[in-house]
Each structure stands twice: as C-alpha cells, then as structure tokens.
Amino acid sequence: MPIRILVIDEDPLVFHGLGRLLNRDRFVMAGHISDLGLVQSHRSAMDVVLMELHRTDEDGFSSLRKLTAEIPSVPVLIYSVFDSLGWIQTAIEAGAAGWLKKSDSIDALEFGLTRIHSGQKLWPSDWIVRAREGKRSSRRVMHPEAPLTTREQSILQRMSKGSTNRVIAEELGISSETVKEHVQKILKKMGVSDRTQAVLLALRKGWIDEGQ
C-alpha cells in the first residue's frame, strides 16, 4: 500500500510538484495544508507528514511541537533550505522524525519518507560530528553529574558511535537483551524517547568523551 503524505507548506505548488515527481506506486499525496489547524481533518488519511520549516523565528518550531503533540503516532519529516545544527537539535527536541534539505534529491526524499514511515529516524549523516565540534569550540564549562551507572555510561558512549545492541554486547561481553535493558534505563533516566535524543543530550551535557 502506498505511503500517504500530508504536506504542510505555504506554497501549494510544492504539493503539486511532489505529486508529479514521487513514485506513484510507493507514495500518494494525501493532502496539502498551510494552516496547522486543519491537520485533524486529514488525520485518518495520512501516514507521514512532510513539513517545511523556513521561518527564522520560533513560529515554525512552535507549530512542530503542537503537531507532534496532537498526532504523536504520525512521523514528521522536516524539509528546509537550512540545516544548521541548532535547527536540527531543536527539531529533534520538538519531536520530528527526520530532516532533509530542499536541495536533496527526490531519491533522498523517497528514502527519507520510507524510513520514517518504518519507525526509524533520518538525520544528516554529519550532525553528531558537527555537535561534537560545536562542543569543542564552546568556551562554556559544564559540570553536570550524569545520572548513569558506569556500565550505562559505557553503553551510551558506544551508542554515540552508532553501535547496535549486538555490537555493544559483543564488545562488553554481555547479552543483547542485557544491553537492551540498559538502553531502556538510560532513556528513562535521561527523560528522552529514543537513542538519538539520548546521544544529543549527552553531547550537550558533556557526558560523552569524544576521544574514545
């Protein structure tokens, strides 16, 4: 069954253009709105949301927060001409499932829509590196106490490298199920919902040692 896409964009031409470019066997355009207040009328007819962010103030992110709160079961893919680290971090915190630049190819868009529809995340491949570089260049000195055990910190460090539970288990000599339990505890202690948010928060707090 094709993935149904609701487009949130002030320009209706974007909706019609994507309708012509996307693979019609895999995707169907469920609708286009520019007013977030109309999203509920499309709720039963969409699988994913493609939302443009182009404003330089907080309006776009406020709308994103409202959207993900109202329809938490529907993943939102952001597309924008911008890809600044601050914008991506804010989008993650606001509940977005992924981010693409408008200059990316239609193949990249199709990949991104399919990926978030399957429950996965899609972030620029270099965003963790950029977050680390930003932390190195910052002169702020942070002294947080990570609310994690030594084992949990070790697992979090490996999570930041993109290691799977299986790889972490092999490196630490424990079972994948034990790693899974530790990851769930890490997310709960850090007050986040997924691994991406945990790594991002750890980078911000200085709980991850980039040198390891």
Backbone torsions as a table, in degrees:
resi	resn	phi	psi	omega
1	MET	NA	131.8	-179.8
2	PRO	-61.0	149.4	176.5
3	ILE	-78.3	127.7	-177.2
4	ARG	-91.8	125.8	-172.9
5	ILE	-113.8	126.3	169.6
6	LEU	-100.1	125.1	-178.8
7	VAL	-101.3	128.4	174.5
8	ILE	-111.5	105.8	-174.5
9	ASP	-159.4	143.0	-179.5
10	GLU	-74.2	-15.7	-177.1
11	ASP	-105.6	109.4	-179.9
12	PRO	-64.8	-20.3	179.1
13	LEU	-64.1	-29.8	178.0
14	VAL	-62.2	-45.2	179.7
15	PHE	-58.5	-49.8	-178.2
16	HIS	-67.5	-36.4	178.2
17	GLY	-64.9	-44.3	179.2
18	LEU	-65.5	-35.7	178.5
19	GLY	-59.3	-31.7	179.0
20	ARG	-83.1	-29.0	-173.5
21	LEU	-90.3	-34.6	-177.3
22	LEU	-71.9	149.4	177.8
23	ASN	-62.8	115.3	-173.5
24	ARG	-73.3	-14.9	175.4
25	ASP	-78.3	-21.7	-175.7
26	ARG	-111.0	-20.3	-174.8
27	PHE	-137.7	146.3	174.6
28	VAL	-136.2	138.1	-179.4
29	MET	-82.4	109.8	-175.7
30	ALA	-79.2	-22.7	-179.6
31	GLY	163.7	170.6	179.2
32	HIS	-136.0	132.4	175.5
33	ILE	-137.1	152.8	172.1
34	SER	-114.5	-14.1	-179.9
35	ASP	-109.0	118.4	-177.4
36	LEU	-61.0	-23.2	-179.8
37	GLY	-64.3	-14.4	-178.4
38	LEU	-95.0	0.6	-173.1
39	VAL	-64.6	-33.7	-177.3
40	GLN	-63.6	-30.0	-179.7
41	SER	-68.5	-15.6	179.7
42	HIS	-108.2	4.1	-168.9
43	ARG	-57.4	-41.7	-176.2
44	SER	-81.2	-5.5	-174.5
45	ALA	-113.6	13.3	-176.9
46	MET	-132.0	148.1	176.2
47	ASP	-107.3	-33.2	178.7
48	VAL	-141.3	159.3	175.7
49	VAL	-117.4	132.6	173.4
50	LEU	-108.9	112.5	-171.5
51	MET	-120.4	127.5	177.1
52	GLU	-83.4	139.4	170.3
53	LEU	-122.2	117.6	-179.0
54	HIS	-137.0	-8.8	-178.2
55	ARG	-81.5	148.9	-177.4
56	THR	-94.1	-0.5	176.6
57	ASP	-105.7	-163.0	-174.5
58	GLU	-86.7	-2.9	-175.1
59	ASP	-57.4	-46.2	-177.9
60	GLY	-62.5	-43.2	-179.2
61	PHE	-72.3	-32.8	174.3
62	SER	-62.0	-41.3	177.2
63	SER	-64.9	-39.1	179.2
64	LEU	-64.0	-44.8	178.9
65	ARG	-60.5	-42.9	179.4
66	LYS	-64.2	-42.0	-178.3
67	LEU	-63.6	-48.8	-177.8
68	THR	-69.2	-24.2	175.8
69	ALA	-75.9	-36.3	-178.1
70	GLU	-76.9	-36.5	-178.4
71	ILE	-130.8	66.9	-175.1
72	PRO	-63.4	-20.2	-178.1
73	SER	-83.8	-8.6	-178.6
74	VAL	-105.2	116.2	-178.4
75	PRO	-69.9	145.1	-178.2
76	VAL	-116.5	123.8	175.6
77	LEU	-104.3	121.9	178.9
78	ILE	-87.8	138.2	169.5
79	TYR	-131.5	138.6	-170.2
80	SER	-157.3	159.3	173.2
81	VAL	-77.1	-13.0	-178.0
82	PHE	-102.5	156.0	171.7
83	ASP	-148.1	37.9	180.0
84	SER	-66.6	149.1	-178.6
85	LEU	-57.7	-42.2	-179.3
86	GLY	-61.4	-40.7	178.6
87	TRP	-64.9	-43.8	-179.2
88	ILE	-64.3	-43.2	178.5
89	GLN	-60.8	-43.3	179.8
90	THR	-65.3	-38.7	178.3
91	ALA	-63.9	-40.9	176.8
92	ILE	-59.5	-48.7	-178.4
93	GLU	-65.2	-27.8	-179.4
94	ALA	-83.5	-5.0	173.7
95	GLY	103.9	7.6	178.6
96	ALA	-66.1	153.5	179.8
97	ALA	-97.2	-13.2	-179.0
98	GLY	-175.9	173.0	-176.0
99	TRP	-145.3	132.5	173.6
100	LEU	-133.2	149.9	173.2
101	LYS	-87.5	149.5	179.1
102	LYS	-63.0	-22.5	-179.9
103	SER	-80.4	-7.7	178.7
104	ASP	-67.6	158.1	-176.4
105	SER	-73.7	163.6	176.5
106	ILE	-64.8	-30.4	175.5
107	ASP	-63.8	-40.2	178.4
108	ALA	-65.5	-38.4	178.4
109	LEU	-65.6	-44.2	178.7
110	GLU	-62.3	-40.9	177.3
111	PHE	-62.0	-45.1	-178.4
112	GLY	-63.8	-43.9	179.1
113	LEU	-62.9	-42.0	178.8
114	THR	-65.7	-40.0	-177.5
115	ARG	-65.6	-47.9	-178.5
116	ILE	-70.7	-29.8	177.0
117	HIS	-64.4	-30.3	179.6
118	SER	-82.5	0.1	177.8
119	GLY	96.2	4.8	179.1
120	GLN	-95.6	172.2	179.7
121	LYS	-105.0	158.8	178.2
122	LEU	-140.1	106.4	178.4
123	TRP	-126.8	154.0	177.4
124	PRO	-51.2	136.3	-172.6
125	SER	-60.3	-21.2	-175.8
126	ASP	-104.0	11.9	-171.6
127	TRP	-70.0	-33.8	177.9
128	ILE	-67.2	-42.3	177.9
129	VAL	-60.0	-44.2	-179.7
130	ARG	-65.9	-36.4	177.8
131	ALA	-65.1	-39.9	178.4
132	ARG	-65.8	-42.6	179.3
133	GLU	-63.5	-38.4	178.1
134	GLY	-64.3	-37.5	178.6
135	LYS	-67.5	-40.2	179.8
136	ARG	-63.2	-37.8	-174.8
137	SER	-82.0	-12.6	-179.2
138	SER	-74.6	141.0	177.6
139	ARG	-95.6	1.4	178.1
140	ARG	-72.3	136.3	177.0
141	VAL	-103.3	118.1	-178.8
142	MET	-106.7	140.0	-179.7
143	HIS	-128.5	55.8	179.0
144	PRO	-81.3	155.2	173.0
145	GLU	-103.2	110.5	-179.8
146	ALA	-63.1	127.1	-176.9
147	PRO	-81.2	40.3	-174.2
148	LEU	-124.8	152.7	173.9
149	THR	-74.1	168.7	178.7
150	THR	-59.3	-41.4	178.9
151	ARG	-64.2	-42.8	-179.9
152	GLU	-65.1	-39.0	177.8
153	GLN	-64.5	-38.1	178.6
154	SER	-64.0	-40.6	179.2
155	ILE	-69.4	-40.9	178.5
156	LEU	-61.7	-39.7	177.7
157	GLN	-59.1	-42.1	-179.7
158	ARG	-72.9	-33.1	175.8
159	MET	-60.6	-35.2	-178.5
160	SER	-66.5	-20.8	178.1
161	LYS	-89.2	-2.1	-179.6
162	GLY	86.1	12.9	-178.7
163	SER	-68.2	139.9	176.8
164	THR	-79.0	168.3	177.3
165	ASN	-58.5	-38.7	-179.1
166	ARG	-64.3	-44.1	-180.0
167	VAL	-65.7	-43.5	178.7
168	ILE	-60.5	-42.6	-179.7
169	ALA	-60.5	-43.5	179.6
170	GLU	-64.2	-40.2	-178.5
171	GLU	-68.8	-35.1	-176.0
172	LEU	-96.1	-7.5	179.2
173	GLY	72.2	33.0	178.2
174	ILE	-127.7	174.4	-177.7
175	SER	-81.8	157.0	177.3
176	SER	-62.2	-34.6	179.5
177	GLU	-65.3	-37.5	177.3
178	THR	-66.3	-41.0	176.9
179	VAL	-61.2	-44.3	179.3
180	LYS	-57.6	-42.2	178.8
181	GLU	-64.8	-41.0	178.2
182	HIS	-63.9	-42.3	179.8
183	VAL	-61.0	-42.5	178.9
184	GLN	-62.1	-39.3	177.4
185	LYS	-66.4	-39.7	178.7
186	ILE	-60.2	-48.3	-179.4
187	LEU	-61.2	-41.8	-179.1
188	LYS	-65.5	-45.6	-179.3
189	LYS	-64.4	-35.7	-177.9
190	MET	-85.9	-8.5	177.6
191	GLY	70.1	34.5	180.0
192	VAL	-123.6	168.4	-173.8
193	SER	-105.6	-12.8	-179.7
194	ASP	-152.8	172.7	-175.3
195	ARG	-63.9	-38.7	-179.5
196	THR	-59.2	-47.1	-179.6
197	GLN	-65.2	-35.9	179.4
198	ALA	-64.0	-45.2	179.6
199	VAL	-64.1	-43.7	-179.6
200	LEU	-61.0	-45.6	179.4
201	LEU	-63.9	-40.9	179.7
202	ALA	-63.3	-38.8	177.2
203	LEU	-63.9	-42.4	-179.7
204	ARG	-64.9	-38.8	-175.8
205	LYS	-83.4	-13.0	-178.2
206	GLY	81.6	24.6	-178.6
207	TRP	-87.6	-8.3	-179.5
208	ILE	-112.0	132.4	179.1
209	ASP	-92.0	108.9	-177.6
210	GLU	-63.7	-21.0	-175.0
211	GLY	-78.2	-7.5	-176.9
212	GLN	-100.8	NA	NA
